[in-house]
Amino acid sequence: MELLIPTVVVVAALAVVILIGLIVLMRSYRIAAPNEALIITGRNAKTSPTGDIDLESGSARVIIGGRAIVRPIFDRAFVLSLSSRQIPVEVEGYSMNGIFLRLRGVAQVKVGGNIDDVRKASQRFLDQQQQIDHYTQEILSGTLRAVVGTLSVEQIIRDRASFASQVQAEAEHSMNNQGLVIDTFQISAIEDDGSYLRDWGRPEAALVAKRAAIAESDANRESTQASNLNLQQEAESKQTFDLRNAEIKEETDAREAIADASGPLARAAQQQRIIEQEELIAVRNNDLREKQLVAEVHKPAEAKRYAEQQDADSKKYTHIAESEAQLTDERNRAESRKVTADAEAHAIEARGRAEAEVELQRRSKDAEAVRLEGQAEADPACQG
């Protein structure tokens, strides 16, 4: 039991020593973030006459984005931020042509990313990194004021990018000596206390407005011309369409008139043929009757009756010829007026039918009279 107690004490002491060693090791192991640099001093570091650490002697280690072990008691580690800083700059000055100007700009500044820049910046700003903004403002303000005095207002306004680049180039040497780098520098505003800038832009604005008005007028004129041309083409197309429709209608009306006239003319011709056939039949019947009368009557009165019959036949043939001539004349007149014969064709048809009926009635009466006369003459002969 007495031997067990010292063993436990020794083990506990070793455990404490090991734990302390791990804690010290963990605290001594340092890793630099991507936006920072570690400066480790303590290895025969030399000091400057003013008492600052001589980082340019090579005795200090600079770790950028890496890791290192900082020995307790012997070494000391410092952190320098490499992040970009946005620094506003505002100055007042006179341009080359004596115009008072107020300029505002914005700069993006950071500590350089190489070991030399980190050494320079650490030597000057390690314990007072907030002074980087003030130092940058002083450098850029002086440079901006100096550059403004070498340029006219027109040059500054028309080529603002070139003006900013010139300011950046002039200040770059002074900034690099301090381990600082200017990423960008831009002029955000240019003002004056009078009306020079406002008046200076009026001629350009008036010229632009004039050009815009001319361009708008030209565009409106071209648009109007194009619209008028389209309307003219539409009117010509409609006129051509209307003329063609009128021609088609005229041709259609002419054909319809011819078709309408052909019906009555055809009917009149058919009626004329019927009348002619009826006349022929009547003539043949009369001839047959005469032959019958001649064959049946053998009396002395036959010669006289025959002479009278010849006279009647002559009159009958004369009437027939006159009727045929009249019908032929009517048919010729109907054919000559067939283009406009709608109403006339109906009149010709009605007149022809009426005349035919009258003629038929007259001829029937003549034939009946002849028959009755012959019968009357034949009856006394038969009685004798």
VEXBA-206138 format. One record per residue (C-alpha): x, y, z; residue in one letter; chain; residue number from 1. Coordinates in pm, 1 decimal, padded with zeros to 6 digits. Layout:
BEGIN
SITE        px        py        pz  rest  kette   nr
SITE         X         Y         Z     a      A  NUM
...
***
This chain:
BEGIN
SITE        px        py        pz  rest  kette   nr
SITE   00000.0   00000.0   00000.0     m      A    1
SITE   00282.1   00236.3   00082.5     e      A    2
SITE   00445.3   00165.2  -00256.3     l      A    3
SITE   00117.4   00225.1  -00448.1     l      A    4
SITE   00074.1   00584.4  -00329.0     i      A    5
SITE   00406.9   00718.4  -00470.8     p      A    6
SITE   00332.1   00545.0  -00805.1     t      A    7
SITE  -00004.0   00715.3  -00836.4     v      A    8
SITE   00149.4   01049.0  -00755.7     v      A    9
SITE   00417.4   01003.0  -01020.5     v      A   10
SITE   00158.6   00903.3  -01283.2     v      A   11
SITE  -00059.6   01201.6  -01198.5     a      A   12
SITE   00236.8   01435.6  -01220.2     a      A   13
SITE   00331.7   01294.1  -01560.1     l      A   14
SITE  -00023.9   01334.5  -01681.7     a      A   15
SITE  -00027.6   01697.2  -01567.7     v      A   16
SITE   00304.7   01763.8  -01736.5     v      A   17
SITE   00184.2   01602.7  -02059.5     i      A   18
SITE  -00140.8   01801.7  -02046.0     l      A   19
SITE   00048.3   02126.3  -01992.4     i      A   20
SITE   00280.1   02036.5  -02278.2     g      A   21
SITE  -00016.9   01974.0  -02511.5     l      A   22
SITE  -00176.2   02304.2  -02411.4     i      A   23
SITE   00147.1   02490.3  -02471.7     v      A   24
SITE   00194.1   02314.0  -02805.0     l      A   25
SITE  -00159.3   02395.5  -02916.2     m      A   26
SITE  -00114.7   02760.0  -02820.4     r      A   27
SITE   00218.8   02771.1  -03000.5     s      A   28
SITE   00081.2   02630.8  -03330.6     y      A   29
SITE  -00041.3   02920.8  -03543.3     r      A   30
SITE  -00210.6   02917.8  -03886.7     i      A   31
SITE  -00243.1   03229.3  -04103.7     a      A   32
SITE  -00584.8   03295.7  -04260.4     a      A   33
SITE  -00607.1   03370.1  -04635.7     p      A   34
SITE  -00649.7   03744.9  -04564.1     n      A   35
SITE  -00374.2   03785.7  -04306.4     e      A   36
SITE  -00000.2   03747.0  -04259.2     a      A   37
SITE   00190.2   03622.2  -03950.2     l      A   38
SITE   00508.0   03803.9  -03850.1     i      A   39
SITE   00714.8   03597.2  -03600.9     i      A   40
SITE   01005.3   03764.6  -03424.5     t      A   41
SITE   01251.2   03656.7  -03155.2     g      A   42
SITE   01540.1   03491.3  -03336.5     r      A   43
SITE   01829.1   03734.1  -03293.0     n      A   44
SITE   01606.5   04018.9  -03406.2     a      A   45
SITE   01787.9   04343.6  -03462.4     k      A   46
SITE   01643.7   04674.7  -03362.2     t      A   47
SITE   01658.2   05004.3  -03546.8     s      A   48
SITE   01805.7   05317.9  -03387.9     p      A   49
SITE   01452.4   05427.0  -03302.0     t      A   50
SITE   01378.5   05101.3  -03119.7     g      A   51
SITE   01152.8   04943.0  -03386.1     d      A   52
SITE   01196.4   04583.8  -03495.6     i      A   53
SITE   01419.4   04560.2  -03799.9     d      A   54
SITE   01204.9   04343.1  -04018.8     l      A   55
SITE   01420.7   04401.1  -04323.1     e      A   56
SITE   01721.2   04231.4  -04162.4     s      A   57
SITE   01572.0   03888.1  -04222.9     g      A   58
SITE   01554.9   03795.2  -03857.2     s      A   59
SITE   01173.1   03795.0  -03861.9     a      A   60
SITE   00967.6   03527.2  -04033.6     r      A   61
SITE   00667.4   03620.8  -04250.9     v      A   62
SITE   00396.6   03355.4  -04296.8     i      A   63
SITE   00128.3   03423.9  -04563.7     i      A   64
SITE  -00148.3   03164.5  -04585.0     g      A   65
SITE   00070.2   02904.8  -04403.9     g      A   66
SITE   00138.0   02768.5  -04054.1     r      A   67
SITE   00423.5   02794.1  -03800.1     a      A   68
SITE   00511.1   02709.3  -03439.9     i      A   69
SITE   00568.6   03005.1  -03212.2     v      A   70
SITE   00797.5   02908.0  -02927.2     r      A   71
SITE   00668.8   03025.4  -02592.8     p      A   72
SITE   00887.8   03286.6  -02422.7     i      A   73
SITE   01137.5   03287.8  -02713.4     f      A   74
SITE   00915.4   03397.6  -03004.3     d      A   75
SITE   00639.1   03652.2  -03052.5     r      A   76
SITE   00373.3   03648.6  -03330.0     a      A   77
SITE   00193.5   03945.6  -03484.6     f      A   78
SITE  -00103.8   03943.4  -03728.3     v      A   79
SITE  -00122.1   04189.2  -04022.1     l      A   80
SITE  -00450.0   04210.9  -04216.0     s      A   81
SITE  -00429.0   04178.2  -04594.4     l      A   82
SITE  -00796.7   04264.2  -04651.5     s      A   83
SITE  -00895.6   04533.7  -04900.4     s      A   84
SITE  -01001.4   04867.2  -04757.3     r      A   85
SITE  -01245.2   05110.5  -04918.4     q      A   86
SITE  -01115.1   05460.7  -04854.0     i      A   87
SITE  -01308.9   05774.8  -04956.6     p      A   88
SITE  -01113.8   06079.0  -05077.1     v      A   89
SITE  -01244.4   06435.4  -05109.7     e      A   90
SITE  -01040.0   06737.4  -05216.9     v      A   91
SITE  -01088.8   07096.4  -05329.3     e      A   92
SITE  -00867.6   07263.2  -05586.1     g      A   93
SITE  -00838.4   07469.2  -05900.1     y      A   94
SITE  -00814.1   07333.7  -06249.6     s      A   95
SITE  -00559.9   07449.9  -06505.7     m      A   96
SITE  -00807.2   07710.8  -06637.4     n      A   97
SITE  -00870.3   07846.7  -06285.0     g      A   98
SITE  -01208.1   07686.5  -06209.8     i      A   99
SITE  -01268.2   07590.8  -05846.6     f      A  100
SITE  -01365.1   07222.2  -05822.7     l      A  101
SITE  -01470.1   06983.8  -05550.7     r      A  102
SITE  -01385.1   06620.8  -05628.3     l      A  103
SITE  -01479.4   06299.4  -05453.0     r      A  104
SITE  -01326.5   05960.5  -05520.4     g      A  105
SITE  -01310.2   05607.5  -05379.8     v      A  106
SITE  -00995.5   05392.8  -05354.3     a      A  107
SITE  -00954.9   05021.1  -05284.7     q      A  108
SITE  -00627.8   04977.2  -05089.9     v      A  109
SITE  -00463.3   04679.9  -04920.6     k      A  110
SITE  -00128.3   04554.6  -04798.8     v      A  111
SITE   00068.7   04391.0  -05079.0     g      A  112
SITE   00051.7   04014.5  -05100.9     g      A  113
SITE   00427.4   03944.8  -05122.0     n      A  114
SITE   00677.7   03916.4  -04836.4     i      A  115
SITE   00857.6   04245.8  -04913.3     d      A  116
SITE   00532.1   04445.5  -04901.4     d      A  117
SITE   00431.3   04270.9  -04578.6     v      A  118
SITE   00771.8   04355.8  -04421.6     r      A  119
SITE   00737.2   04724.0  -04524.5     k      A  120
SITE   00377.0   04754.0  -04404.7     a      A  121
SITE   00454.0   04569.3  -04080.0     s      A  122
SITE   00744.9   04800.0  -04001.7     q      A  123
SITE   00519.9   05108.3  -04039.3     r      A  124
SITE   00165.0   04998.2  -03948.5     f      A  125
SITE   00189.1   04675.2  -03746.0     l      A  126
SITE   00079.4   04828.2  -03414.9     d      A  127
SITE  -00142.5   05095.9  -03574.4     q      A  128
SITE  -00309.7   04939.6  -03873.4     q      A  129
SITE  -00599.1   05185.1  -03849.1     q      A  130
SITE  -00356.1   05453.1  -03967.8     q      A  131
SITE  -00347.0   05293.8  -04312.7     i      A  132
SITE  -00674.9   05469.2  -04403.5     d      A  133
SITE  -00549.5   05809.7  -04287.1     h      A  134
SITE  -00214.3   05771.4  -04462.7     y      A  135
SITE  -00384.7   05662.7  -04786.9     t      A  136
SITE  -00623.9   05959.0  -04774.5     q      A  137
SITE  -00333.7   06201.0  -04731.1     e      A  138
SITE  -00134.1   06052.2  -05020.4     i      A  139
SITE  -00430.9   06035.7  -05259.8     l      A  140
SITE  -00560.6   06381.0  -05162.6     s      A  141
SITE  -00227.8   06545.0  -05233.1     g      A  142
SITE  -00182.2   06357.2  -05558.4     t      A  143
SITE  -00540.2   06430.7  -05670.4     l      A  144
SITE  -00502.6   06801.0  -05595.8     r      A  145
SITE  -00174.4   06814.4  -05787.0     a      A  146
SITE  -00311.6   06635.1  -06092.4     v      A  147
SITE  -00624.0   06855.9  -06102.8     v      A  148
SITE  -00402.4   07162.0  -06139.9     g      A  149
SITE  -00250.0   07022.3  -06459.4     t      A  150
SITE  -00578.1   06957.7  -06641.3     l      A  151
SITE  -00867.4   07168.4  -06763.6     s      A  152
SITE  -01226.1   07106.2  -06654.7     v      A  153
SITE  -01310.6   06967.8  -06997.3     e      A  154
SITE  -01025.3   06715.0  -06981.8     q      A  155
SITE  -01126.0   06600.9  -06633.9     i      A  156
SITE  -01492.8   06549.5  -06726.6     i      A  157
SITE  -01451.9   06402.5  -07073.3     r      A  158
SITE  -01184.3   06150.7  -06974.5     d      A  159
SITE  -01260.4   06074.5  -06612.8     r      A  160
SITE  -01117.7   05722.1  -06633.6     a      A  161
SITE  -00784.5   05848.8  -06768.0     s      A  162
SITE  -00780.9   06117.0  -06497.7     f      A  163
SITE  -00832.8   05855.7  -06224.7     a      A  164
SITE  -00562.5   05632.9  -06375.1     s      A  165
SITE  -00318.5   05925.3  -06373.7     q      A  166
SITE  -00391.1   05994.1  -06005.8     v      A  167
SITE  -00343.9   05626.0  -05923.7     q      A  168
SITE  -00012.4   05612.8  -06112.7     a      A  169
SITE   00119.4   05926.9  -05936.3     e      A  170
SITE   00030.6   05791.3  -05590.2     a      A  171
SITE   00147.6   05436.3  -05653.6     e      A  172
SITE   00516.4   05501.5  -05581.8     h      A  173
SITE   00447.8   05659.5  -05242.7     s      A  174
SITE   00205.1   05381.9  -05151.1     m      A  175
SITE   00439.8   05101.1  -05255.9     n      A  176
SITE   00716.0   05242.0  -05037.1     n      A  177
SITE   00483.4   05177.1  -04743.9     q      A  178
SITE   00397.6   04824.5  -04858.4     g      A  179
SITE   00050.6   04931.0  -04976.3     l      A  180
SITE  -00112.6   04859.0  -05312.5     v      A  181
SITE  -00395.3   05055.8  -05481.1     i      A  182
SITE  -00631.7   04806.4  -05645.9     d      A  183
SITE  -00864.7   05067.1  -05796.4     t      A  184
SITE  -00930.9   05437.0  -05780.7     f      A  185
SITE  -01240.3   05604.0  -05924.5     q      A  186
SITE  -01375.4   05958.6  -05934.7     i      A  187
SITE  -01733.4   05949.4  -05805.1     s      A  188
SITE  -01827.8   06319.5  -05830.3     a      A  189
SITE  -01705.8   06652.3  -05971.0     i      A  190
SITE  -01872.1   06973.7  -05849.1     e      A  191
SITE  -01815.1   07348.6  -05850.3     d      A  192
SITE  -01952.3   07641.2  -05650.9     d      A  193
SITE  -02079.6   07828.0  -05953.8     g      A  194
SITE  -02262.8   07744.6  -06272.5     s      A  195
SITE  -01961.0   07664.9  -06489.1     y      A  196
SITE  -02026.8   07290.2  -06509.5     l      A  197
SITE  -02397.7   07341.4  -06569.7     r      A  198
SITE  -02338.7   07602.4  -06839.9     d      A  199
SITE  -02059.0   07399.8  -06996.0     w      A  200
SITE  -02294.9   07113.2  -07063.8     g      A  201
SITE  -02570.9   07323.4  -07216.5     r      A  202
SITE  -02428.3   07344.5  -07572.4     p      A  203
SITE  -02376.1   06970.4  -07578.9     e      A  204
SITE  -02724.7   06909.7  -07439.6     a      A  205
SITE  -02873.1   07150.1  -07695.3     a      A  206
SITE  -02680.9   06980.0  -07976.7     l      A  207
SITE  -02796.3   06638.5  -07859.9     v      A  208
SITE  -03156.0   06763.2  -07834.2     a      A  209
SITE  -03129.1   06912.1  -08184.7     k      A  210
SITE  -02995.1   06588.2  -08327.4     r      A  211
SITE  -03265.5   06394.1  -08148.9     a      A  212
SITE  -03535.5   06625.5  -08286.4     a      A  213
SITE  -03393.0   06596.7  -08639.5     i      A  214
SITE  -03371.8   06219.4  -08610.1     a      A  215
SITE  -03728.9   06204.5  -08479.9     e      A  216
SITE  -03850.4   06430.1  -08763.5     s      A  217
SITE  -03670.0   06216.3  -09021.8     d      A  218
SITE  -03815.7   05901.2  -08870.5     a      A  219
SITE  -04167.5   06051.0  -08870.8     n      A  220
SITE  -04128.4   06163.6  -09232.2     r      A  221
SITE  -04005.5   05822.4  -09343.1     e      A  222
SITE  -04288.8   05659.4  -09151.9     s      A  223
SITE  -04542.4   05892.3  -09314.9     t      A  224
SITE  -04397.6   05827.9  -09660.1     q      A  225
SITE  -04408.7   05454.1  -09603.6     a      A  226
SITE  -04768.3   05479.2  -09477.6     s      A  227
SITE  -04872.9   05689.9  -09778.2     n      A  228
SITE  -04705.4   05446.0  -10014.8     l      A  229
SITE  -04892.2   05156.9  -09853.5     n      A  230
SITE  -05221.7   05346.4  -09880.6     l      A  231
SITE  -05151.3   05424.1  -10247.3     q      A  232
SITE  -05072.4   05062.4  -10322.0     q      A  233
SITE  -05389.1   04952.4  -10141.2     e      A  234
SITE  -05597.9   05205.4  -10341.0     a      A  235
SITE  -05444.5   05090.4  -10671.7     e      A  236
SITE  -05503.3   04728.2  -10579.2     s      A  237
SITE  -05866.4   04802.3  -10486.8     k      A  238
SITE  -05915.8   04997.2  -10811.1     q      A  239
SITE  -05779.2   04706.0  -11015.8     t      A  240
SITE  -06000.7   04467.3  -10821.1     f      A  241
SITE  -06311.6   04682.5  -10877.8     d      A  242
SITE  -06238.8   04716.7  -11252.1     l      A  243
SITE  -06196.2   04343.5  -11286.3     r      A  244
SITE  -06520.8   04281.1  -11097.0     n      A  245
SITE  -06698.0   04528.1  -11328.7     a      A  246
SITE  -06562.0   04348.3  -11636.3     e      A  247
SITE  -06671.3   04011.4  -11500.3     i      A  248
SITE  -07018.7   04147.5  -11417.2     k      A  249
SITE  -07052.3   04300.3  -11764.4     e      A  250
SITE  -06956.9   03970.3  -11929.0     e      A  251
SITE  -07194.0   03782.3  -11697.8     t      A  252
SITE  -07483.5   04022.5  -11770.3     d      A  253
SITE  -07423.6   03991.3  -12147.5     a      A  254
SITE  -07424.5   03614.4  -12127.5     r      A  255
SITE  -07738.0   03615.5  -11913.0     e      A  256
SITE  -07911.0   03850.6  -12163.0     a      A  257
SITE  -07818.0   03622.6  -12449.1     i      A  258
SITE  -07939.7   03321.5  -12252.9     a      A  259
SITE  -08264.5   03497.0  -12158.3     d      A  260
SITE  -08324.9   03601.1  -12520.8     a      A  261
SITE  -08243.4   03259.0  -12662.8     s      A  262
SITE  -08536.4   03100.4  -12477.7     g      A  263
SITE  -08814.1   03310.8  -12633.1     p      A  264
SITE  -08644.2   03300.5  -12974.2     l      A  265
SITE  -08624.2   02924.0  -12958.1     a      A  266
SITE  -08988.5   02903.1  -12856.4     r      A  267
SITE  -09088.2   03142.3  -13139.5     a      A  268
SITE  -08895.0   02935.6  -13392.5     a      A  269
SITE  -09057.1   02616.6  -13265.4     q      A  270
SITE  -09400.2   02777.6  -13286.3     q      A  271
SITE  -09323.2   02893.1  -13640.1     q      A  272
SITE  -09232.7   02539.6  -13742.3     r      A  273
SITE  -09555.5   02411.2  -13589.9     i      A  274
SITE  -09756.8   02670.8  -13782.3     i      A  275
SITE  -09579.3   02577.9  -14103.9     e      A  276
SITE  -09655.9   02210.0  -14049.1     q      A  277
SITE  -10018.3   02289.1  -13974.8     e      A  278
SITE  -10038.9   02495.5  -14291.9     e      A  279
SITE  -09894.9   02210.6  -14493.7     l      A  280
SITE  -10141.4   01970.7  -14338.5     i      A  281
SITE  -10428.0   02209.6  -14416.3     a      A  282
SITE  -10311.5   02239.4  -14776.7     v      A  283
SITE  -10283.8   01866.3  -14814.5     r      A  284
SITE  -10627.1   01818.9  -14665.5     n      A  285
SITE  -10771.1   02073.1  -14902.8     n      A  286
SITE  -10600.9   01902.6  -15198.0     d      A  287
SITE  -10733.8   01570.2  -15086.9     l      A  288
SITE  -11081.7   01710.2  -15052.3     r      A  289
SITE  -11065.0   01867.1  -15393.8     e      A  290
SITE  -10956.5   01540.4  -15549.5     k      A  291
SITE  -11243.8   01369.5  -15375.7     q      A  292
SITE  -11487.3   01628.9  -15503.9     l      A  293
SITE  -11346.7   01596.2  -15856.5     v      A  294
SITE  -11372.6   01218.9  -15837.7     a      A  295
SITE  -11726.3   01225.3  -15703.3     e      A  296
SITE  -11876.2   01504.9  -15922.5     v      A  297
SITE  -11912.6   01430.3  -16298.2     h      A  298
SITE  -12155.6   01702.8  -16389.4     k      A  299
SITE  -12131.1   01996.5  -16629.1     p      A  300
SITE  -12081.1   02224.8  -16328.4     a      A  301
SITE  -11748.0   02054.5  -16261.3     e      A  302
SITE  -11560.2   02283.1  -16499.4     a      A  303
SITE  -11703.2   02596.7  -16340.0     k      A  304
SITE  -11643.9   02465.1  -15990.3     r      A  305
SITE  -11295.7   02364.1  -16087.1     y      A  306
SITE  -11223.0   02715.8  -16215.3     a      A  307
SITE  -11355.2   02866.3  -15895.0     e      A  308
SITE  -11153.4   02617.2  -15699.7     q      A  309
SITE  -10840.4   02721.3  -15887.1     q      A  310
SITE  -10913.9   03081.5  -15810.6     d      A  311
SITE  -10961.2   02997.3  -15443.6     a      A  312
SITE  -10639.4   02798.5  -15446.6     d      A  313
SITE  -10457.2   03088.8  -15601.8     s      A  314
SITE  -10587.0   03319.3  -15334.1     k      A  315
SITE  -10500.9   03065.1  -15072.6     k      A  316
SITE  -10145.2   03025.4  -15197.7     y      A  317
SITE  -10113.8   03401.6  -15212.7     t      A  318
SITE  -10222.4   03427.9  -14853.9     h      A  319
SITE  -09982.8   03151.4  -14756.9     i      A  320
SITE  -09693.8   03324.2  -14933.1     a      A  321
SITE  -09777.7   03652.4  -14768.0     e      A  322
SITE  -09798.9   03480.0  -14430.9     s      A  323
SITE  -09466.0   03308.1  -14486.2     e      A  324
SITE  -09302.5   03632.9  -14594.2     a      A  325
SITE  -09444.4   03806.1  -14291.1     q      A  326
SITE  -09321.2   03528.3  -14060.3     l      A  327
SITE  -08978.2   03533.4  -14222.8     t      A  328
SITE  -08958.2   03907.2  -14179.8     d      A  329
SITE  -09058.6   03878.0  -13814.1     e      A  330
SITE  -08793.7   03609.8  -13758.7     r      A  331
SITE  -08520.7   03824.8  -13914.7     n      A  332
SITE  -08618.1   04122.2  -13700.5     r      A  333
SITE  -08618.9   03901.9  -13390.9     a      A  334
SITE  -08269.7   03769.5  -13468.0     e      A  335
SITE  -08132.1   04121.0  -13527.1     s      A  336
SITE  -08257.9   04230.7  -13182.7     r      A  337
SITE  -08153.6   03920.6  -12988.6     k      A  338
SITE  -07892.3   04107.4  -12765.2     v      A  339
SITE  -08165.4   04331.6  -12619.1     t      A  340
SITE  -08462.3   04109.5  -12710.7     a      A  341
SITE  -08596.0   04014.6  -12369.2     d      A  342
SITE  -08910.1   04223.9  -12386.9     a      A  343
SITE  -08928.9   04226.1  -12767.5     e      A  344
SITE  -08899.6   03847.8  -12784.3     a      A  345
SITE  -09202.8   03810.9  -12562.9     h      A  346
SITE  -09390.0   04060.7  -12781.5     a      A  347
SITE  -09288.6   03876.7  -13100.2     i      A  348
SITE  -09397.9   03549.2  -12946.8     e      A  349
SITE  -09736.8   03688.1  -12847.6     a      A  350
SITE  -09788.6   03865.5  -13181.0     r      A  351
SITE  -09682.4   03559.0  -13381.3     g      A  352
SITE  -09914.2   03335.2  -13183.5     r      A  353
SITE  -10204.5   03575.0  -13229.3     a      A  354
SITE  -10142.6   03615.7  -13600.3     e      A  355
SITE  -10106.2   03242.0  -13641.7     a      A  356
SITE  -10433.9   03183.3  -13463.9     e      A  357
SITE  -10606.9   03446.7  -13674.7     v      A  358
SITE  -10461.6   03301.4  -13993.4     e      A  359
SITE  -10559.4   02952.7  -13894.4     l      A  360
SITE  -10909.1   03066.5  -13816.9     q      A  361
SITE  -10927.9   03255.8  -14144.7     r      A  362
SITE  -10799.2   02962.2  -14342.7     r      A  363
SITE  -11027.7   02728.4  -14160.6     s      A  364
SITE  -11318.3   02954.5  -14246.5     k      A  365
SITE  -11206.0   02969.3  -14610.9     d      A  366
SITE  -11170.8   02595.9  -14628.0     a      A  367
SITE  -11506.1   02548.2  -14461.2     e      A  368
SITE  -11662.3   02798.3  -14700.2     a      A  369
SITE  -11512.8   02615.1  -14996.8     v      A  370
SITE  -11635.4   02286.3  -14860.5     r      A  371
SITE  -11980.4   02418.4  -14799.9     l      A  372
SITE  -11990.9   02580.6  -15143.7     e      A  373
SITE  -11877.5   02262.2  -15306.8     g      A  374
SITE  -12126.5   02064.2  -15111.1     q      A  375
SITE  -12396.6   02311.9  -15204.8     a      A  376
SITE  -12310.8   02282.9  -15569.9     e      A  377
SITE  -12283.3   01910.4  -15547.9     a      A  378
SITE  -12618.5   01857.7  -15385.5     d      A  379
SITE  -12830.4   02001.9  -15680.5     p      A  380
SITE  -12622.3   01805.4  -15923.9     a      A  381
SITE  -12686.4   01492.4  -15730.4     c      A  382
SITE  -13056.1   01570.3  -15712.3     q      A  383
SITE  -13075.9   01628.6  -16090.0     g      A  384
***
